[in-house]
Amino acid sequence: MYAVLIGTGATIVMDLWGILSKLLFGIPALNFAMVGRWIGHFPRGRFAHDAIAKASPVRGERVIGWSAHYAIGIVFAGLLLTTWGIDWARNPTLLPALIVGVLTVAAPFFIMQPGMGAGVAASKTPRPNVARLRSLLTHTVFGFGLYVSALLLAKTGVI
């Protein structure tokens, strides 16, 4: 249950960062419908695409993508709790959360981006280093969100 609460909270922080980045810097947020499209092709045996936007749409892809986004956040929170234990959640510190946040960037770099046609670590995008920096920053914000979520839950007595 704690992983669900912490992971959901951290993912919300990450999403708020995405909104703020769009408002302040004009950086478009990830289109989670494309994540859903990618996942929606799995049952058909298709795990990699040249360009996910050109792949055939999948029914419910937006819901699939957003659901996966939050489920992945919960899994990563579970990883944090498995590694540092429930005592970390009762007395959260920033460093373990940031470590997990930064390490989670491996998922888009080595699984999602290649599978969706962007190459390993966005190597096939027009500005790979910019894409990499954005991913790293977003996942660092996720790590901060893990800390803030656990802190709020600990301070309110939920954990």
MDAnalysis code that builds the backbone (N, CA, C; Angstrom):
import MDAnalysis as mda
import numpy as np

u = mda.Universe.empty(477, n_residues=159, atom_resindex=np.repeat(np.arange(159), 3), trajectory=True)
u.add_TopologyAttr("name", ["N", "CA", "C"] * 159)
u.add_TopologyAttr("resid", np.arange(1, 160))
u.add_TopologyAttr("resname", ["MET", "TYR", "ALA", "VAL", "LEU", "ILE", "GLY", "THR", "GLY", "ALA", "THR", "ILE", "VAL", "MET", "ASP", "LEU", "TRP", "GLY", "ILE", "LEU", "SER", "LYS", "LEU", "LEU", "PHE", "GLY", "ILE", "PRO", "ALA", "LEU", "ASN", "PHE", "ALA", "MET", "VAL", "GLY", "ARG", "TRP", "ILE", "GLY", "HIS", "PHE", "PRO", "ARG", "GLY", "ARG", "PHE", "ALA", "HIS", "ASP", "ALA", "ILE", "ALA", "LYS", "ALA", "SER", "PRO", "VAL", "ARG", "GLY", "GLU", "ARG", "VAL", "ILE", "GLY", "TRP", "SER", "ALA", "HIS", "TYR", "ALA", "ILE", "GLY", "ILE", "VAL", "PHE", "ALA", "GLY", "LEU", "LEU", "LEU", "THR", "THR", "TRP", "GLY", "ILE", "ASP", "TRP", "ALA", "ARG", "ASN", "PRO", "THR", "LEU", "LEU", "PRO", "ALA", "LEU", "ILE", "VAL", "GLY", "VAL", "LEU", "THR", "VAL", "ALA", "ALA", "PRO", "PHE", "PHE", "ILE", "MET", "GLN", "PRO", "GLY", "MET", "GLY", "ALA", "GLY", "VAL", "ALA", "ALA", "SER", "LYS", "THR", "PRO", "ARG", "PRO", "ASN", "VAL", "ALA", "ARG", "LEU", "ARG", "SER", "LEU", "LEU", "THR", "HIS", "THR", "VAL", "PHE", "GLY", "PHE", "GLY", "LEU", "TYR", "VAL", "SER", "ALA", "LEU", "LEU", "LEU", "ALA", "LYS", "THR", "GLY", "VAL", "ILE"])
u.atoms.positions = np.array([
    [0.813, -1.196, 0.000],
    [0.000, 0.000, 0.000],
    [0.858, 1.262, 0.000],
    [1.978, 1.229, 0.743],
    [2.836, 2.420, 0.795],
    [3.428, 2.731, -0.569],
    [3.781, 1.693, -1.311],
    [4.327, 1.914, -2.656],
    [3.288, 2.586, -3.543],
    [2.034, 2.203, -3.404],
    [0.961, 2.814, -4.197],
    [0.859, 4.300, -3.869],
    [0.846, 4.634, -2.593],
    [0.717, 6.038, -2.183],
    [1.934, 6.870, -2.563],
    [3.112, 6.350, -2.289],
    [4.343, 7.086, -2.593],
    [4.545, 7.189, -4.104],
    [4.335, 6.094, -4.810],
    [4.515, 6.100, -6.262],
    [3.520, 7.002, -6.967],
    [2.280, 6.984, -6.515],
    [1.270, 7.864, -7.103],
    [1.619, 9.322, -6.835],
    [2.005, 9.624, -5.605],
    [2.390, 10.994, -5.270],
    [3.579, 11.467, -6.084],
    [4.590, 10.612, -6.221],
    [5.785, 10.980, -6.984],
    [5.453, 11.186, -8.460],
    [4.561, 10.375, -8.984],
    [4.173, 10.513, -10.390],
    [3.381, 11.806, -10.593],
    [2.574, 12.168, -9.616],
    [1.864, 13.451, -9.686],
    [2.866, 14.603, -9.698],
    [3.877, 14.536, -8.849],
    [4.920, 15.577, -8.841],
    [5.590, 15.653, -10.208],
    [5.889, 14.506, -10.786],
    [6.500, 14.448, -12.111],
    [5.581, 15.083, -13.161],
    [4.295, 14.798, -13.073],
    [3.338, 15.373, -14.020],
    [3.204, 16.883, -13.841],
    [3.244, 17.334, -12.597],
    [3.200, 18.781, -12.339],
    [4.439, 19.461, -12.924],
    [5.575, 18.791, -12.822],
    [6.801, 19.297, -13.440],
    [6.615, 19.417, -14.961],
    [5.986, 18.430, -15.551],
    [5.721, 18.466, -16.992],
    [4.843, 19.647, -17.378],
    [3.823, 19.915, -16.591],
    [2.943, 21.065, -16.845],
    [3.720, 22.362, -16.691],
    [4.503, 22.463, -15.631],
    [5.305, 23.665, -15.386],
    [6.327, 23.877, -16.504],
    [6.950, 22.803, -16.955],
    [7.938, 22.898, -18.043],
    [7.293, 23.404, -19.330],
    [6.071, 22.962, -19.576],
    [5.365, 23.416, -20.770],
    [5.000, 24.894, -20.659],
    [4.505, 25.276, -19.486],
    [4.094, 26.672, -19.283],
    [5.273, 27.640, -19.303],
    [6.346, 27.271, -18.631],
    [7.491, 28.183, -18.496],
    [8.474, 28.128, -19.662],
    [8.672, 26.936, -20.209],
    [9.720, 26.762, -21.209],
    [9.213, 26.297, -22.570],
    [7.929, 26.033, -22.668],
    [7.367, 25.567, -23.933],
    [7.761, 24.152, -24.297],
    [8.183, 23.374, -23.310],
    [8.602, 21.994, -23.554],
    [7.360, 21.106, -23.568],
    [7.077, 20.463, -24.681],
    [5.882, 19.612, -24.732],
    [6.038, 18.386, -23.830],
    [4.958, 18.043, -23.169],
    [4.960, 16.861, -22.303],
    [4.890, 15.604, -23.159],
    [5.290, 14.498, -22.572],
    [5.199, 13.214, -23.252],
    [3.738, 12.898, -23.526],
    [3.458, 12.451, -24.714],
    [2.106, 12.062, -25.088],
    [1.898, 10.613, -24.642],
    [1.202, 10.433, -23.538],
    [1.032, 9.095, -22.985],
    [0.159, 8.200, -23.853],
    [-0.581, 8.789, -24.786],
    [-1.314, 7.959, -25.751],
    [-0.326, 7.145, -26.585],
    [0.846, 7.727, -26.876],
    [1.850, 6.988, -27.655],
    [2.438, 5.852, -26.832],
    [2.580, 6.052, -25.537],
    [3.019, 4.970, -24.656],
    [1.969, 3.868, -24.673],
    [0.706, 4.269, -24.600],
    [-0.382, 3.298, -24.664],
    [-0.429, 2.568, -25.995],
    [-0.149, 3.279, -27.065],
    [-0.111, 2.648, -28.394],
    [0.993, 1.594, -28.424],
    [2.157, 1.971, -27.905],
    [3.289, 1.043, -27.868],
    [2.912, -0.215, -27.071],
    [2.373, -0.021, -25.870],
    [1.984, -1.151, -25.024],
    [0.837, -1.931, -25.668],
    [-0.071, -1.212, -26.301],
    [-1.213, -1.853, -26.939],
    [-0.847, -2.789, -28.072],
    [0.342, -2.622, -28.618],
    [0.807, -3.525, -29.680],
    [1.489, -4.780, -29.115],
    [1.772, -4.812, -27.828],
    [2.431, -5.979, -27.228],
    [1.660, -7.275, -27.461],
    [0.335, -7.294, -27.211],
    [-0.382, -8.560, -27.410],
    [-0.325, -9.071, -28.857],
    [-0.030, -8.175, -29.772],
    [0.093, -8.554, -31.184],
    [1.517, -9.008, -31.520],
    [2.373, -9.049, -30.485],
    [3.746, -9.481, -30.690],
    [4.663, -8.394, -31.205],
    [4.234, -7.165, -31.169],
    [5.044, -6.046, -31.673],
    [5.565, -5.237, -30.497],
    [6.884, -5.240, -30.306],
    [7.505, -4.574, -29.170],
    [8.370, -3.392, -29.574],
    [8.666, -3.294, -30.861],
    [9.513, -2.199, -31.351],
    [8.903, -1.630, -32.627],
    [9.021, -0.322, -32.764],
    [8.468, 0.400, -33.911],
    [9.519, 1.352, -34.457],
    [9.434, 1.642, -35.726],
    [10.317, 2.650, -36.312],
    [9.920, 4.036, -35.841],
    [8.631, 4.272, -35.727],
    [8.098, 5.546, -35.226],
    [6.711, 5.257, -34.672],
    [6.559, 5.317, -33.363],
    [5.303, 4.932, -32.734],
    [4.137, 5.784, -33.221],
    [4.370, 7.031, -33.564],
    [3.287, 7.897, -34.047],
    [2.709, 7.400, -35.371],
    [3.502, 6.640, -36.120],
    [3.032, 6.113, -37.407],
    [2.407, 4.732, -37.279],
    [2.531, 4.132, -36.102],
    [1.931, 2.805, -35.879],
    [0.412, 2.959, -35.821],
    [-0.279, 1.890, -36.126],
    [-1.745, 1.954, -36.102],
    [-2.225, 2.225, -34.676],
    [-3.220, 3.102, -34.550],
    [-3.759, 3.414, -33.219],
    [-4.332, 2.167, -32.549],
    [-4.356, 2.212, -31.232],
    [-4.870, 1.124, -30.422],
    [-6.050, 1.665, -29.617],
    [-7.118, 0.915, -29.581],
    [-8.287, 1.348, -28.827],
    [-7.915, 1.555, -27.354],
    [-8.251, 2.731, -26.818],
    [-7.981, 3.039, -25.416],
    [-6.531, 3.385, -25.130],
    [-5.783, 3.764, -26.143],
    [-4.340, 3.977, -25.954],
    [-4.019, 5.067, -24.927],
    [-4.840, 6.102, -24.851],
    [-4.586, 7.168, -23.866],
    [-4.733, 6.621, -22.439],
    [-5.787, 5.859, -22.205],
    [-6.009, 5.268, -20.883],
    [-4.909, 4.254, -20.567],
    [-4.550, 3.460, -21.542],
    [-3.468, 2.478, -21.352],
    [-2.176, 3.206, -20.979],
    [-1.856, 4.270, -21.704],
    [-0.615, 4.998, -21.457],
    [-0.568, 5.648, -20.089],
    [-1.645, 6.333, -19.725],
    [-1.682, 6.991, -18.411],
    [-1.676, 5.967, -17.283],
    [-2.384, 4.872, -17.463],
    [-2.396, 3.815, -16.446],
    [-1.004, 3.217, -16.271],
    [-0.336, 2.976, -17.378],
    [1.024, 2.435, -17.318],
    [1.969, 3.422, -16.634],
    [1.824, 4.696, -16.951],
    [2.652, 5.744, -16.354],
    [2.574, 5.684, -14.822],
    [1.361, 5.602, -14.293],
    [1.197, 5.550, -12.839],
    [1.606, 4.195, -12.266],
    [1.327, 3.119, -12.984],
    [1.734, 1.792, -12.515],
    [3.258, 1.692, -12.424],
    [3.938, 2.253, -13.396],
    [5.410, 2.234, -13.379],
    [5.931, 3.050, -12.201],
    [5.316, 4.197, -11.930],
    [5.705, 5.001, -10.771],
    [5.548, 4.220, -9.471],
    [4.482, 3.448, -9.380],
    [4.241, 2.624, -8.191],
    [5.291, 1.522, -8.076],
    [5.631, 0.896, -9.192],
    [6.668, -0.151, -9.186],
    [8.006, 0.436, -8.739],
    [8.341, 1.615, -9.235],
    [9.606, 2.241, -8.833],
    [9.604, 2.614, -7.350],
    [8.457, 3.038, -6.825],
    [8.356, 3.299, -5.388],
    [8.547, 1.999, -4.607],
    [8.003, 0.912, -5.143],
    [8.208, -0.389, -4.517],
    [9.668, -0.783, -4.502],
    [10.378, -0.448, -5.572],
    [11.819, -0.707, -5.635],
    [12.556, 0.067, -4.535],
    [12.173, 1.312, -4.358],
    [12.775, 2.135, -3.303],
    [12.520, 1.512, -1.932],
    [11.286, 1.112, -1.677],
    [10.941, 0.528, -0.378],
    [11.596, -0.831, -0.176],
    [11.729, -1.589, -1.250],
    [12.393, -2.887, -1.154],
    [13.875, -2.717, -0.842],
    [14.472, -1.707, -1.424],
    [15.910, -1.470, -1.242],
    [16.224, -0.833, 0.111],
    [15.477, 0.205, 0.484],
    [15.783, 0.944, 1.712],
    [14.864, 0.595, 2.874],
    [13.805, -0.137, 2.638],
    [12.930, -0.608, 3.708],
    [11.870, 0.389, 4.126],
    [10.925, -0.124, 4.888],
    [9.811, 0.696, 5.368],
    [10.298, 1.760, 6.345],
    [11.426, 1.516, 6.991],
    [11.966, 2.539, 7.899],
    [12.324, 3.811, 7.140],
    [12.762, 3.662, 5.886],
    [13.025, 4.859, 5.077],
    [11.736, 5.659, 4.913],
    [10.625, 4.987, 4.663],
    [9.350, 5.679, 4.459],
    [8.889, 6.372, 5.746],
    [9.209, 5.807, 6.879],
    [8.823, 6.422, 8.155],
    [9.678, 7.649, 8.470],
    [10.898, 7.641, 7.993],
    [11.842, 8.756, 8.188],
    [12.579, 9.004, 6.874],
    [11.879, 9.516, 5.874],
    [12.496, 9.626, 4.543],
    [13.646, 10.628, 4.498],
    [14.633, 10.272, 3.700],
    [15.744, 11.166, 3.409],
    [15.817, 11.318, 1.895],
    [16.391, 12.406, 1.463],
    [16.369, 12.748, 0.047],
    [17.251, 11.845, -0.815],
    [18.438, 11.501, -0.354],
    [19.396, 10.800, -1.205],
    [18.883, 9.474, -1.772],
    [18.326, 8.568, -0.975],
    [17.825, 7.314, -1.571],
    [16.753, 7.561, -2.637],
    [15.883, 8.525, -2.395],
    [14.833, 8.828, -3.367],
    [15.430, 9.370, -4.659],
    [16.425, 10.231, -4.553],
    [17.076, 10.760, -5.756],
    [17.836, 9.675, -6.502],
    [18.482, 8.790, -5.768],
    [19.198, 7.684, -6.408],
    [18.226, 6.847, -7.240],
    [17.105, 6.476, -6.643],
    [16.111, 5.683, -7.370],
    [15.573, 6.485, -8.553],
    [15.261, 7.755, -8.325],
    [14.749, 8.589, -9.413],
    [15.699, 8.627, -10.602],
    [16.966, 8.871, -10.329],
    [17.958, 8.947, -11.410],
    [18.127, 7.588, -12.086],
    [18.136, 6.522, -11.310],
    [18.298, 5.187, -11.903],
    [17.108, 4.789, -12.774],
    [15.933, 5.329, -12.468],
    [14.761, 4.972, -13.274],
    [14.837, 5.507, -14.694],
    [15.745, 6.423, -14.962],
    [15.893, 6.925, -16.332],
    [16.364, 5.810, -17.273],
    [16.849, 4.730, -16.716],
    [17.242, 3.583, -17.547],
    [16.034, 3.015, -18.304],
    [14.851, 3.082, -17.712],
    [13.656, 2.535, -18.379],
    [13.367, 3.245, -19.701],
    [13.269, 4.567, -19.723],
    [13.051, 5.190, -21.028],
    [14.258, 5.051, -21.958],
    [15.460, 5.188, -21.419],
    [16.649, 5.137, -22.271],
    [16.808, 3.797, -22.987],
    [16.574, 2.702, -22.268],
    [16.913, 1.393, -22.809],
    [15.716, 0.511, -23.160],
    [14.506, 0.934, -22.783],
    [13.324, 0.134, -23.099],
    [12.326, 0.941, -23.934],
    [11.834, 2.012, -23.370],
    [10.747, 2.749, -24.024],
    [11.182, 3.485, -25.292],
    [12.238, 4.268, -25.200],
    [12.664, 5.038, -26.371],
    [13.055, 4.135, -27.539],
    [13.856, 3.098, -27.307],
    [14.147, 2.203, -28.443],
    [12.888, 1.523, -28.981],
    [12.003, 1.097, -28.086],
    [10.792, 0.411, -28.511],
    [9.842, 1.296, -29.304],
    [9.894, 2.586, -29.025],
    [8.988, 3.521, -29.693],
    [9.625, 4.179, -30.921],
    [10.870, 3.801, -31.212],
    [11.521, 4.286, -32.426],
    [12.462, 5.457, -32.243],
    [12.709, 5.859, -30.996],
    [13.587, 7.003, -30.748],
    [15.049, 6.590, -30.563],
    [15.313, 5.300, -30.552],
    [16.684, 4.817, -30.369],
    [17.074, 4.751, -28.901],
    [18.195, 4.090, -28.638],
    [18.718, 4.001, -27.274],
    [19.072, 5.407, -26.807],
    [18.548, 5.757, -25.647],
    [18.787, 7.083, -25.057],
    [18.521, 8.198, -26.061],
    [17.425, 8.056, -26.784],
    [16.949, 9.091, -27.726],
    [17.942, 9.371, -28.852],
    [18.774, 8.392, -29.195],
    [19.829, 8.608, -30.193],
    [19.299, 8.933, -31.588],
    [18.054, 8.589, -31.885],
    [17.498, 8.850, -33.213],
    [16.631, 10.110, -33.256],
    [16.637, 10.870, -32.189],
    [15.843, 12.105, -32.157],
    [16.669, 13.249, -32.735],
    [16.030, 14.341, -33.127],
    [16.771, 15.464, -33.712],
    [17.823, 16.076, -32.781],
    [17.542, 16.082, -31.476],
    [18.485, 16.648, -30.498],
    [18.624, 15.674, -29.327],
    [19.387, 14.606, -29.531],
    [19.462, 13.552, -28.510],
    [19.913, 14.041, -27.136],
    [20.903, 14.914, -27.098],
    [21.392, 15.368, -25.792],
    [20.344, 16.177, -25.041],
    [19.553, 16.938, -25.752],
    [18.469, 17.692, -25.123],
    [17.425, 16.716, -24.579],
    [17.077, 15.713, -25.377],
    [16.103, 14.705, -24.934],
    [16.626, 13.954, -23.711],
    [17.897, 13.617, -23.721],
    [18.494, 12.907, -22.581],
    [18.461, 13.760, -21.329],
    [18.823, 15.015, -21.466],
    [18.815, 15.922, -20.318],
    [17.399, 16.076, -19.762],
    [16.422, 16.211, -20.644],
    [15.025, 16.330, -20.195],
    [14.587, 15.074, -19.455],
    [14.939, 13.913, -19.977],
    [14.583, 12.658, -19.307],
    [15.242, 12.567, -17.937],
    [16.513, 12.898, -17.876],
    [17.231, 12.843, -16.608],
    [16.632, 13.818, -15.599],
    [16.332, 15.011, -16.039],
    [15.735, 16.005, -15.150],
    [14.359, 15.547, -14.670],
    [13.553, 15.028, -15.573],
    [12.213, 14.565, -15.205],
    [12.285, 13.422, -14.199],
    [13.208, 12.506, -14.383],
    [13.325, 11.386, -13.453],
    [13.950, 11.809, -12.128],
    [14.767, 12.841, -12.147],
    [15.272, 13.412, -10.890],
    [14.115, 14.050, -10.129],
    [13.243, 14.748, -10.837],
    [12.044, 15.319, -10.221],
    [11.169, 14.198, -9.650],
    [11.056, 13.086, -10.371],
    [10.321, 11.927, -9.850],
    [10.941, 11.479, -8.527],
    [12.263, 11.398, -8.474],
    [12.943, 11.024, -7.233],
    [12.629, 11.996, -6.108],
    [12.636, 13.287, -6.415],
    [12.254, 14.297, -5.426],
    [10.811, 14.056, -4.990],
    [9.952, 13.692, -5.942],
    [8.558, 13.386, -5.632],
    [8.421, 12.176, -4.712],
    [9.284, 11.182, -4.879],
    [9.278, 10.037, -3.970],
    [9.543, 10.509, -2.539],
    [10.532, 11.360, -2.399],
    [10.880, 11.894, -1.074],
    [9.737, 12.719, -0.491],
    [9.219, 13.658, -1.268],
    [8.154, 14.548, -0.786],
    [6.906, 13.742, -0.421],
    [6.556, 12.778, -1.247],
    [5.372, 11.958, -0.975],
    [5.534, 11.167, 0.315],
    [6.691, 10.530, 0.492],
    [6.937, 9.777, 1.715],
    [6.963, 10.698, 2.932],
    [7.557, 11.866, 2.774],
    [7.621, 12.823, 3.871],
    [6.214, 13.262, 4.296],
    [5.373, 13.588, 3.314],
    [4.000, 13.997, 3.638],
    [3.229, 12.864, 4.307],
    [3.405, 11.664, 3.818],
    [2.715, 10.522, 4.415],
    [3.228, 10.248, 5.837],
    [4.515, 10.398, 6.032],
    [5.087, 10.189, 7.377],
    [4.618, 11.275, 8.336],
    [4.621, 12.519, 7.894],
    [4.233, 13.652, 8.737],
    [2.754, 13.619, 9.114],
    [1.935, 13.051, 8.230],
    [0.495, 12.971, 8.516],
    [0.122, 11.689, 9.236],
    [1.108, 10.819, 9.511],
    [0.852, 9.600, 10.249],
    [0.292, 8.451, 9.443],
    [0.279, 8.593, 8.118],
    [-0.218, 7.506, 7.276],
    [0.754, 6.331, 7.316],
    [2.036, 6.656, 7.366],
    [3.073, 5.611, 7.438],
    [3.616, 5.575, 8.868],
])
